[in-house]
Amino acid sequence: MTGQGWNPASLLELTRNFWTLCAIQAGVALDLFTALDEAGGRLPLGRLAERTGADARAMGMLATALAGLGLLEREGEVLSLTGDSRRFLSARSGDYYGHMLIHQSHIMPAWAQLATAVRTGRRVAPATAAESGDPGRREAFLMAMHENARRQAEAVAEALDLSGRRTLLDLGGGPGTYAASLCARHPDLSAVVFDLPGTAPVAGKVISGLGLGDRVSFVGGDFLSDPLPGPFGAVLISQVLHQEGPDGAAALVAKAAGALEPGGLLAVQEFFLEDDLSGPASSALFSLNMLVNTRDGQSYSFAQVTGFMEGAGLAGVRRVPASLPRGCAILAGTRA
């Protein structure tokens, strides 16, 4: 894979990109976009500082930066939302993407210690969102996964042919975005989302909000240690294997295959690496995210996941054509 040309200017631009991200994250954390939206989209700087509990001078500096980025309009001391900031950064919007930005701010301290993780081979984050015991952090993570999956789930539902299958297990399905999307596309399909019990409140809110509460249910449990319900006509493992080391990932695929009825379909969506480990960069960087934040997680190649699936007794393992972001792909196989 041919890399981009690097030079001092492009390396310096990375620093500016980091500053840009932090400025937008600060705006979301202060909820200033929502505050403006609630006020009709326009407020004097002093009023906005009061509403967000911020220092007026510092808020003015942040507002100037956000205006320079095109996320606010500033006329002297008066600030206004833009169309993009109202749509994506106000919590009142159905297209809100703020939870992902908040989640990214939670994992940034671990990324700052990447060199330590590489030296030691151990994660540097004290806990994942699930392990932290912080309901707010876990909700931010789950809603970030939902925000990121909304459009991708439609592409997965379009790619996976579940015609004639009546039941689906969304294993480690988090907020249930994929299960709901697949059920929306297949009127005769019902689904079970299996995830940690603490996920239930967020999953219930997401599933009911999508209008699928009558066909998508939630079962709480630990997929590593608890028995799975079933059998099912199809099982989806979407963006879950990367949380586990090779032994754990292979065991999870085998457990999922065991929850299938004869002829059942197992589909795995992941951030895949090429078999020669040349990239893509998105999957390789995501693997580093697993290094700093999990005990054993990593990205896997197509050959590795194919091996897990064939080792679990699945036949006809193949890549499913799908319109997904670079690095993301689906492998599917059938239980004999």
matplotlib code that plots the C-alpha trace (Angstrom):
import matplotlib.pyplot as plt

x = [0.0, 1.5, 1.5, 0.9, 3.9, 4.9, 6.8, 7.0, 3.9, 1.7, 3.0, 2.3, -1.2, -1.8, -1.3, -3.8, -6.3, -5.9, -6.6, -9.6, -11.0, -10.5, -12.2, -15.3, -15.3, -15.2, -18.2, -20.1, -19.1, -20.3, -23.5, -23.2, -24.7, -27.8, -28.0, -28.0, -30.6, -32.9, -32.6, -33.7, -30.2, -28.8, -27.5, -25.2, -21.9, -22.5, -25.8, -24.3, -21.6, -24.2, -26.3, -23.3, -21.6, -18.5, -16.1, -17.1, -13.6, -12.7, -16.1, -15.4, -12.1, -13.7, -16.5, -14.0, -12.3, -15.6, -16.6, -13.3, -14.2, -17.6, -19.5, -20.7, -21.4, -20.1, -21.2, -19.4, -20.8, -23.6, -23.3, -25.5, -25.6, -24.9, -26.9, -24.3, -23.8, -27.6, -27.9, -25.0, -24.0, -27.2, -28.7, -32.1, -31.4, -32.2, -28.8, -26.8, -23.3, -22.1, -21.9, -19.2, -17.1, -17.6, -16.6, -13.5, -12.6, -12.8, -10.3, -7.8, -5.8, -5.0, -3.9, -1.5, 0.3, 0.5, 4.3, 4.0, 1.5, 3.8, 6.8, 4.8, 2.3, -0.4, -3.3, -2.8, -6.5, -7.6, -11.0, -13.3, -16.6, -18.3, -15.7, -15.7, -19.0, -19.7, -23.3, -22.7, -19.5, -21.2, -24.2, -21.9, -20.1, -23.3, -25.0, -21.7, -21.9, -25.6, -24.7, -21.9, -23.9, -27.1, -26.2, -23.8, -26.5, -28.6, -25.8, -25.4, -29.1, -29.1, -26.1, -27.2, -29.9, -31.9, -34.9, -36.8, -35.0, -37.3, -34.9, -31.7, -29.2, -27.3, -24.4, -22.8, -25.3, -25.1, -27.9, -29.5, -29.0, -28.1, -30.8, -33.4, -32.2, -32.3, -35.8, -37.0, -35.8, -37.2, -40.8, -40.9, -37.7, -37.5, -34.3, -32.7, -29.9, -27.5, -25.2, -24.2, -27.2, -26.1, -26.7, -30.5, -31.7, -29.9, -30.9, -34.5, -34.5, -32.9, -35.0, -38.3, -37.2, -36.8, -40.3, -39.1, -39.9, -42.3, -39.8, -36.4, -35.9, -32.9, -31.3, -28.7, -25.6, -21.9, -21.3, -18.0, -19.3, -23.1, -25.1, -26.6, -30.3, -31.3, -31.2, -31.5, -31.7, -29.0, -26.4, -24.7, -21.4, -20.8, -17.7, -17.2, -14.3, -11.8, -12.4, -10.9, -7.5, -7.2, -8.2, -11.2, -12.3, -12.2, -14.1, -16.8, -17.2, -17.6, -20.1, -22.1, -22.0, -23.4, -26.4, -27.4, -30.1, -29.0, -28.5, -28.2, -26.1, -23.3, -22.2, -19.2, -18.7, -15.3, -12.5, -10.5, -6.8, -5.5, -4.0, -0.4, -1.0, -0.2, -3.3, -5.7, -4.7, -8.1, -8.1, -4.5, -5.2, -8.3, -6.1, -3.9, -7.1, -7.7, -4.1, -4.4, -7.9, -8.4, -6.5, -6.1, -8.1, -6.9, -8.0, -7.9, -7.2, -9.7, -7.7, -7.7, -11.5, -12.1, -10.0, -12.1, -15.3, -14.1, -12.7, -16.2, -17.6, -19.1, -19.1, -18.9, -17.2, -17.2, -17.0, -20.4, -20.3, -21.4, -21.1, -19.2, -16.4, -12.9, -11.6, -15.1, -16.4, -18.6, -17.7, -20.6, -20.7, -23.4, -23.8, -24.2]
y = [0.0, 3.3, 5.8, 9.6, 11.9, 13.3, 16.5, 19.0, 20.9, 17.8, 16.7, 20.2, 19.9, 16.8, 19.0, 21.5, 18.7, 17.6, 21.1, 21.3, 18.0, 19.3, 22.6, 20.8, 18.3, 21.2, 22.8, 19.5, 18.9, 22.4, 21.7, 25.1, 24.1, 22.7, 25.9, 28.0, 25.7, 26.0, 29.8, 29.8, 29.5, 32.9, 34.3, 37.1, 35.7, 36.6, 34.8, 31.7, 31.7, 31.9, 29.1, 26.8, 27.7, 28.9, 31.8, 34.6, 35.4, 31.8, 31.1, 34.0, 32.4, 29.1, 30.7, 32.5, 29.2, 27.5, 30.4, 30.0, 26.3, 27.2, 25.7, 29.1, 32.5, 35.4, 39.0, 40.9, 39.6, 37.7, 34.0, 31.9, 28.3, 27.2, 24.6, 21.9, 22.6, 22.6, 19.3, 17.3, 19.0, 20.0, 17.3, 18.3, 17.0, 13.5, 13.5, 14.4, 13.0, 14.4, 11.1, 9.9, 13.1, 12.6, 9.0, 9.9, 12.4, 9.5, 7.4, 10.2, 9.9, 6.3, 7.2, 9.7, 6.8, 4.6, 4.4, 2.9, 0.4, -0.6, -1.0, -3.1, -4.9, -3.9, -1.6, 1.8, 2.6, 1.8, 0.4, 0.1, 1.9, -1.4, -1.9, 1.6, 1.4, 5.0, 4.9, 8.2, 7.0, 3.7, 5.6, 7.9, 4.8, 3.0, 6.1, 6.7, 3.2, 3.9, 7.2, 5.6, 2.6, 4.2, 4.5, 1.6, -0.7, 0.1, -1.0, -4.2, -4.9, -4.3, -6.7, -9.6, -11.7, -13.0, -14.0, -17.0, -16.6, -15.9, -15.3, -13.4, -13.1, -9.9, -11.0, -8.2, -6.0, -3.0, -0.5, -2.9, -0.6, -3.5, -5.8, -3.1, -2.3, -5.9, -6.4, -3.2, -4.6, -8.1, -7.9, -11.6, -11.4, -11.0, -10.5, -10.9, -8.5, -10.2, -7.9, -7.0, -6.3, -2.6, -2.1, -2.7, 0.8, 2.3, -0.5, -0.2, 3.5, 3.0, 0.1, 1.7, 4.9, 3.1, 1.6, -2.0, -2.7, -5.5, -7.5, -6.8, -8.0, -7.8, -10.5, -9.6, -11.7, -12.1, -13.8, -15.2, -17.1, -17.3, -19.7, -18.2, -18.5, -20.2, -21.8, -18.9, -18.8, -16.2, -14.7, -11.4, -10.5, -6.9, -5.1, -7.4, -9.8, -7.0, -6.7, -10.2, -11.9, -14.6, -17.4, -15.5, -14.4, -18.0, -19.2, -16.6, -17.5, -21.2, -20.3, -18.2, -21.1, -23.3, -21.0, -21.5, -23.9, -26.3, -24.2, -21.1, -18.1, -16.5, -13.1, -11.2, -7.5, -6.2, -3.7, -6.2, -6.1, -7.3, -10.8, -9.4, -6.9, -4.0, -2.1, -0.5, 2.4, 2.7, -1.0, -0.8, 2.3, 0.7, -2.2, 0.3, 1.6, -1.9, -2.1, 0.9, 0.3, -3.5, -6.4, -8.5, -6.9, -6.3, -6.1, -9.3, -10.2, -11.9, -15.1, -15.1, -14.7, -17.1, -19.6, -18.9, -19.6, -22.7, -24.0, -23.6, -25.9, -23.2, -23.9, -21.7, -18.8, -15.8, -12.1, -10.4, -7.5, -4.4, -0.6, -0.1, 2.4, 1.4, -1.4, -2.6, -5.8, -8.8, -12.5, -15.0, -18.8, -21.5, -24.2, -27.6]
z = [0.0, -1.0, 1.8, 1.6, 1.4, 4.8, 5.6, 8.4, 7.2, 7.1, 10.5, 12.0, 10.5, 12.7, 15.7, 14.5, 13.8, 17.4, 18.6, 16.4, 17.8, 21.4, 20.7, 19.2, 22.1, 24.6, 22.9, 23.1, 26.7, 27.7, 25.6, 24.1, 20.8, 22.6, 24.7, 21.6, 19.9, 22.9, 22.7, 19.1, 17.7, 18.8, 22.1, 23.3, 24.5, 28.1, 28.2, 26.6, 29.2, 32.0, 30.5, 30.2, 33.5, 31.7, 32.2, 29.8, 28.6, 28.0, 26.3, 24.0, 23.0, 22.3, 20.4, 18.2, 17.4, 16.7, 14.4, 12.6, 12.1, 10.6, 13.5, 14.9, 13.4, 15.4, 15.0, 17.8, 21.0, 19.4, 18.6, 16.3, 15.2, 11.7, 9.9, 10.5, 14.2, 14.8, 13.0, 14.4, 17.6, 19.3, 21.5, 20.3, 16.8, 15.6, 13.8, 17.0, 16.9, 20.2, 22.1, 19.8, 20.5, 24.2, 24.0, 22.1, 24.8, 27.3, 25.5, 24.5, 27.7, 26.9, 23.4, 24.9, 26.4, 23.3, 23.5, 27.0, 25.7, 22.9, 25.3, 27.8, 25.5, 28.0, 28.0, 29.7, 30.2, 33.7, 32.5, 29.5, 29.6, 30.7, 33.5, 34.8, 36.7, 35.5, 34.0, 32.2, 30.5, 29.5, 28.1, 26.1, 24.7, 23.8, 22.2, 20.4, 18.9, 18.0, 16.3, 14.4, 13.4, 12.2, 8.5, 8.5, 9.8, 6.8, 4.5, 6.5, 6.3, 2.6, 2.1, 4.3, 2.7, 5.7, 3.5, 5.0, 8.4, 11.3, 14.2, 14.7, 17.6, 17.7, 19.9, 21.9, 20.0, 22.4, 21.8, 19.2, 16.2, 13.8, 15.1, 14.6, 11.1, 10.0, 11.4, 9.7, 6.4, 7.0, 8.3, 9.3, 11.4, 15.2, 17.1, 20.4, 21.5, 23.9, 25.9, 29.4, 31.7, 32.2, 28.5, 28.8, 29.6, 26.6, 24.3, 25.3, 24.6, 21.2, 20.1, 21.1, 19.5, 16.2, 16.5, 16.8, 20.5, 19.5, 17.5, 19.1, 22.7, 25.0, 27.1, 29.6, 30.1, 29.6, 26.2, 27.4, 30.4, 30.2, 27.9, 24.9, 24.0, 20.8, 18.3, 15.8, 12.0, 12.0, 14.4, 13.9, 15.6, 14.7, 15.8, 18.8, 18.0, 18.2, 22.0, 22.4, 21.9, 19.3, 21.7, 23.0, 19.5, 18.2, 21.3, 20.7, 17.1, 18.1, 20.8, 18.3, 15.8, 18.5, 18.8, 15.2, 14.0, 11.2, 8.0, 10.1, 9.0, 11.0, 9.9, 11.3, 10.6, 11.6, 11.0, 8.9, 8.1, 4.8, 5.0, 4.4, 7.2, 4.9, 6.2, 5.7, 8.1, 9.6, 10.8, 11.9, 13.9, 15.4, 16.5, 18.4, 20.0, 21.3, 22.5, 24.8, 26.0, 26.3, 27.8, 24.6, 21.8, 18.3, 14.7, 12.7, 9.1, 6.7, 6.9, 10.7, 11.0, 8.2, 10.3, 13.4, 11.4, 9.6, 12.9, 14.3, 11.7, 9.4, 5.6, 2.6, 4.5, 2.1, 2.0, 1.6, -0.9, 1.1, 0.8, 4.0, 5.1, 4.2, 6.5, 7.4, 5.8, 6.4, 6.4, 6.4, 6.8, 7.2, 9.8, 8.3]

ax = plt.figure().add_subplot(projection="3d")
ax.plot(x, y, z, "-o")
ax.set_aspect("equal")
plt.show()
